[in-house]
Amino acid sequence: MPPVCIDAKKIYLFPFFLAVFFAAAFFFFAAIA
């Protein structure tokens, strides 16, 4: 049961980290340009 919980948590957090990464990259390139 714990591995399933950890896997589900990773699935739920992945889009959040992906959005944070793209937002950071956008502001980074916006600051350069």
C-alpha positions as CSV (number, residue, x, y, z in Angstrom):
1,M,0.0,0.0,0.0
2,P,2.7,2.6,0.8
3,P,4.4,2.2,-2.7
4,V,1.0,2.8,-4.3
5,C,0.5,5.9,-2.2
6,I,3.9,7.3,-3.1
7,D,3.3,6.5,-6.8
8,A,0.0,8.4,-6.7
9,K,1.6,11.3,-4.9
10,K,4.3,11.5,-7.7
11,I,1.6,11.4,-10.4
12,Y,-0.3,14.3,-8.6
13,L,2.8,16.4,-8.0
14,F,4.4,15.9,-11.5
15,P,2.1,18.5,-13.3
16,F,2.7,21.0,-10.5
17,F,6.5,20.7,-10.8
18,L,6.3,20.8,-14.6
19,A,4.2,24.1,-14.4
20,V,6.7,25.6,-11.9
21,F,9.6,24.6,-14.2
22,F,8.0,26.2,-17.3
23,A,7.1,29.4,-15.3
24,A,10.7,29.7,-14.1
25,A,12.0,29.2,-17.6
26,F,9.6,31.8,-19.0
27,F,10.6,34.4,-16.5
28,F,14.3,33.5,-17.0
29,F,14.1,34.1,-20.7
30,A,11.9,37.2,-20.3
31,A,14.6,38.7,-18.0
32,I,17.3,38.0,-20.6
33,A,15.3,39.4,-23.6
